[in-house]
Amino acid sequence: MKDIILIGGSTSKESRIAQRSRYKLPPIGILSLSAVLKIHGYSVGVCDLFFEDFSRKQFIEYLRSLSSNPLMVGITVYTENEAECLEIASLVKRAFSETKVVLGGPHASFYASELIKNPNIDFIVKGEGESKIASLLEHIKNPTGFPANNIAGVTSKVDVKGEKEAKTMESLSMITNLDILPFPDFTEWKFSSEYLSRMLSMVTSRGCPSKCIFCASKALSGSKYRFNSSEWVFSMVYYYYKKYKFGKIAFFDDTLLANKARAKRFCNYLISLSNEVLFSWSCKSRVDMIDEELLIMLKKAGCNSIHFGIESASQRILDTIGKKVTLEDIYTALQLTKKHDIQAECSFIIGLPNETLETIEETIILADVIEKEGFGSAVLGVTTPFPGTEIMEENEKYGLKIKVKDMQKYDLSTPICEIDGVTLNDLRKAYFYYSHQRHKTNYPKLSGRSLSEVEEIRECYIDSLKGGLAESV
């Protein structure tokens, strides 16, 4: 029987169906935590509710099949599934009344003081769980000898004047040397053989040097870029390739290529074993972090896809959101990836600060041109003020009016904020056009522009992407 159970996902069947298209990969955070727990001598069970179709009764039965009385059950919480995770906590307490329930993950890190008030929650781990979980378990086993309020980044309940009050240490103690961590533990994930024969997903760095106001990475993982060495990464990849023979790796680091020296060393390792290691891989990067020399190495090492967060076709908006790139950087990156036959996967956001109907239209046109002219794929999202982002904490400063408070709707496709001159309905119309109508017509009809004006903008983007000198709008 297992000492610890780690849970990811939701209990709602509708939520699972909707989110499986986004979460078809192993729960790396949970599997990394499992590996650390095993080093400390604990047995671990993993329950991934994104892939299971349990009823509530079946869920409780499954938990009891893993353990009769686990020391701890950990639940990963994201913004859009908070309510479902609280229901999971309630079901866990129904199954194991004495077991400690611990929340972790991005949403729990930012809303610890609110979530700890729930009667089914005992502790909340903020930030990186690997550095805190062993100490928390020592407290659970010996509450008086190892006080929880001495553990940095752990929120607990303590008796104060007869009432329960949340206490936490604000220092989150980031892990500086990620190489001390073990490889993620896939053995407890029951879908390993099925999914890892096709694809391995990995995160090999934390923190982001960028300061984009719509992203919570800096608040959650720090602004200092911390990374596993290229040797650690290659050793992990080689180990799992020999075990599972996957055909692809997806690196989900925010910026895998932020340290070019590390990226090049990793590429050289893969190139040296190109006859033995046969898989392709994808990663994320900023457009200003690539150059031709690096792309040549990436391609030779098997990289066939790079995701770029382009966000907007407006330089004014790129400057407002702290992106610190130019439209020329974007055009150059897309020209180079196409030249070296690397698929560019581009993401855009509409409804950003300083947005107008005209800039939304321009962004949609650029995204459409990128796809139709063969420079990559493009997906469109809607500005979402996630916890920890500047646009959430300082929404008034940026002119955003948060109209939707129900965070279950924070799914990147539902309009949440209005800006002067841009309503929720405008954003719905723009998102619907991009998702359902753009293949039928090139005319978004979002602003007062004529069809000929829209076509002129489209031609301008085509010229820019193909290396022309036409000025962007």
N, C-alpha and C positions, 0 to 999 in steps of 0.2 A: 504493500500500500504506500501511496505517495505522502511525503511530508508537506509538500507545497503543491498547490494547483495555480496555474497562471491562465487567465482567461482573456481572450480578445474577441471583439465583435459585438453582436447585438442579439436580443431575443425576438425582435419583430421580424416575421417572415417577409413582410413588405420591404423592410429596411435591408434585409439580406439580399433580396432580389435586386433592389436598386443599386446596392453598393458593390456587388460582386464584380461588376464591370470595372470598378476602380481598384478593387483589392483582390486581385487574382494571384497574389504572391504570398510567400511565407511571412508570418508576423515576426520580422527580424528583431524588433525590440524585445519581445517576449523570449525568443530563442536565445538571444544574447544573455538575457538575465538568467535563463535556465542553465546556461553553461557556467556562469559565475556561481550559482547556487550549488551546482554539482561539485565544483572545486571545494566548496566549504562543507561538503559531506551530506548534503540534502538530496533526497530523491524528489523528482519533479514530474508532474503531469501537466500537459498542455491541452486546453480546450479552445479551439478556434471556431467561434460561432459564425464567422462569415461563410464557412463551408458546411456547417452542420444544419440539419433541418429538424432540430429538436422541438417538441412541444415543451411547455414548462415542466410538466411531469417527467418527461424523458430527460430533460436537462438535469433535474435533481437526481434522477436515477443514475445518470452518467457520472455525475460528481461522486456519488456514493460508490460507484464501481472503481473510481480512482483511489478513494481513501475513505476510511470510516471516521476519521477525526484529524483532518489536516491541521498543521500548526498555523498555516496562513493561506489565504486565497488572495491572489493579486489580480486586479482588473485594470486594463488599459482603457483610458477615457479620451475620446476625441470630442470636439465641440458639438458635432451633429448627433452624437449618440449618448449624450449625458443622461437623458431620461431612461434610456434602455439599460445603461450601466448601473444606475441606481436600482432598477428592477432586478438586475442580475444579483446585486448585493443583497437584496431582500430574499431572493431565492436561495442564495448561499447560506444566509443565516437560518432559513427554514430547514436546510439540509444539515447544517452544522452549527448549532446554537453557540458553542463555545469558541469556534474558530475566529481568528482575527481577519477582518477584511481590510485590504489595503488597496487604495487607488493610486495609479500612476498615469503617466502620459501627459501630452501637452495641455489638455484642458484642465486636468487635475492640478497641474503645476501652477496655473494662473488663478484658479478659483478654489484653492485649498481651504481658505477660511470659511467659505460658504459651504463647501461639500462636507467638511468635517462635522457639521451640525446634523447631518443625516444620522439617525439612530443606528443604521446598519453599517456605518463606516467607522472603523477604528483608527486608521492611520492614513496619511497621504504622503507619498514620496514625491518631492518636487525635483525636477531636473533629471539628472542621470542616475538611474536606479542602481547600477552596478557598484557604485562607490558607497551606497548606504544600506543596501538590503541585508548584508550580513550583520551589521550593527543593530538594525531593527529587529532581526530575529533573535539576537542575544537578549534584547529587551523583552521580547514576547516570552521568552523562556525564563527570564529573571527580571521581572518588572522593577523591583526595589533595588536590586544590585546594579542595574544598568538602565538608568532613567532615559526615557525617550526624548525628553526635551534637551538632552545633551547631544543629540544626533543632528548634525547640520543638514537642513533641507527636509526634515521630517516633521509633519504637522500631526499633533496628537490631541487627545482630550485629557484635560487634567481638572481635578476638583478645585474650584476657587469659590469660596463663600457658598458652598453647597450647590453651585451650578457648574455646568460643563462649559468650559471656555477653551477655544482653540489656541494652542501655543505652537510656535514654529521658530526655527533658527533660519534667518534670512540668507546666510551664506550657503550657497549651493555646492561649493567645493567641486569644481569641474575637474575631470580626469585629464591631467596634462599629457601623460604618456599612454596613448591608446594601445600600444603594443603589449602592455601588460595584460590586456584582456584576452580571454580564450576565444577561439573561433565559435561562432554561433552553433548552438546544439540543435540539429535537425532531427535527432533520433526520437524525440517525444512528439513531434508533429506528425500526425497519422497520415498526412497526405504527401509525405516526403517522396516516396518512390514514384507516385503518379506525376507530381509537378516538377520535381528536380531532374527527372529524366529529360525534361524539355528546357527548363530555364532555372538559373540560380539568381536570386536577387541579393544585393549586398549594399551595405553602407560602410565606407572606409574612412570617413572624416566627419568632423563635427565643427560647428561654428561657421560663420560666414563673414568675410571681410566687408561685404557690401552692406549698405544701410537703407535698403528699400523700405519705404514707410508702410507698405501693405503686407510685409512678411514678418512672421514672429520668430524666425530663426535666431536672430541676434539676441532677443529676449530670453529664449529658451536655452540656447547652446553657447551664447557668448559671441562676441565679435572677433575673437582670436581664432584663426583657422588652425584646428588641431587635426592631425591625420595619422593613420597607421603608415608605417614605412612601406616602401614598395616591396621590400623583402617579405614583410608580414602578409601583405595583400597577395603577392604571388604564391606564397606558401599555402595560404588558405584556398585560393582558387585551384591550385594544382591538386591539393588534397581532396577537395570535393569533386573535381573533375574525374579523378581516378575512381571515386566512389560511385558517382551518379551518371557520368558520361553525358551531361547536359549539352545542348547545342547552342545555348545563348546565356550570357550574363547581363543583367540589368543593374548598373550601379546607380543607386539613388542618392548619392551624395549631392548636396545642394550645388557644389562647384567642384567636381572631381579634378578639374584641370587647373585649380588655383595655384598649385605649386608645380610649375612646369618640369622642374628637375625630377621630382617624384614621378610624374606622369611618364616622362621619357624613360626612366629606369624601368618602370613597370612594363612599358612597351618593349624594351630591349629583352626583358626576361621572356615575354611571350614570343617574340620573334625568334629567339634562340631555340625555342622548342616548337616551332611552327609545324614541324612534321609529326609531332607527337600530340600536341594540344590543338584540337580542331573545334573551335567554337567562335561565334561572333559575339560582340558585346556592344552595349550602348551606355551612354553617360549623359550628365548634364553639364552645361558650361555657360558662362557669360560670353557674349559675342566678342568682347574685347580681350578674351583670354586665349584665343587661338591665333595661329599664324600658319603659313604654308609649311614650314619645316615640321611643326608639331603634327599637322594634319597628315603629312606623308607617313610619319611614324605611326600615328593612330591607325591609319588604313592598313598599313603593313602588319600591324599587330592584331588585326581582326575587328577593329571598331567599325561598325557600319551605320551607326545612328548617334546623333548628338541632339539633345534637347536644349533649346534656347528660350529663355523667358524674354520675349521681345516687348510685350505689354502694350505698346501704343505706336501709332504712326505719327504722333505729334511730338516734336522735339520739346515743345513747351511742357507737355505732360511728363515726358521722360525726365526732364529736369526737376519738375515738381515732386515726383515720387522718389527722387534720390537715386535713380538708376545709374547715372554717371556714364552713359554711353551716348553716342550720336547715331543719327540715322545712317550716316556713312559707315559707322562700325557695323551696323546691322546688314547693310547691303554687301559689304566686303565679306563678312562671315558667310553669308548665304552663297555668294559667288564662289568662295573657296571650297565650301563643303560640296557644292555641286561639281566643281572641277575635279575633286578627288573622289567622287562617287560615294560620299557619305550622306545619308539621309538626314536632313535637318527637320527636327520636330519642333515647331514653333508654337508658343502659347501667347495669347493676347488677353487683355483685360479691358472691359468697358465699364464706364461709370467711375473712373478715377477722379481725384481732385482736379479742378480746372477743366473738366470735360465739358464739351458742348455737343450738340447734335451733329455739328460738322466734323468734329474730331472723331466721334464714334463712327461716323460714316467713312472717314478716311482709314481708320483702323480696320474696319470690315473689308474695305476695298483692298488694302495691302495684304491682309490675310488671304483673301480670295485669289489675288494675283500670285502670291507665293505658291499656292497649290496648282493653279491652272497653268502657270508657266514652268512648272517642274522644278521649283527651288526647294520644295519640301512639303511637309504636311502642316496644317495649322488648326489649332483648337481655340475656342473663344470661351472665356469665363466672365463672370460678373463680379465687380468689386465686392469683397466680403470682409467685414471688419472683425477678423478673428481676434480672440484674446491675445494680448501681448504685442499687437501691432500698433504702430503710431496712429493709424487711421481709426483704431478703436479708442485708444487712450486720449487722443487729441482730435477727435472728429470735428469739433466746432472750428478749431484752428484751420482745418483743411476744407471747410465749407461743406462737410458731409452731414446729412440729416438721416440718422438711423431710424428707419420707419418700422422695421421688422425686429421684434425683440425675441421671438421664438427661435432659439439657436438650432433647433432641429432642422430648420430651413436653411442653415448656413452651409450650402452644398456647392457653391461656386456657380450655380446656374440660376438660382432664384434671386431676383433683385432685392436688395436689402436697404440700400441707401439712395437718397435723392441728392442732387446738386442743383444749385440755382439754374433753371432753364432745362433741366433733365429730370423727368419724373420716373417713377417706378414703371409706369406703363410704357414710356419711351424705351426703357431698357428691356422690357419684355418684348416689345416689338422688334428691337434690334437683334436680340438673342434668337428670336423665332425666325427672323429673316436669315440669319447666318446658318442656323441649324437646319432649316427646312426649305428655304426659297431661293437661295443664291445660285443653285444649279439650274434654276429655271429662268432667272432674270439677273442681269448685272445692275439693276437699278434699285437700290435699297429704299429710296423714298423716305429717308429719315429727316433730312433737312429740306430747305427750300431750293436746293440745287436742281438744275435741269438735267436731263439725261446726257446732254452734250457736255455739261460741266463735269459730271461724274466720269464720263468716258475720257475726258482730258486728264483727270486725276489718275485714272487707271493707266493710261499711256505713260504718264510721268513715272509711276512706280515701275512699270515694265522697263523703261529706259534706264532707271537707276539700278535695278537689279541686273540688267544686262551690261552694266558698266558704262552707261551713258552719263553725260554731264548735266542732264536736266536737273534743275533745282526741285527739291521736294516741296510739297505744298505746306 
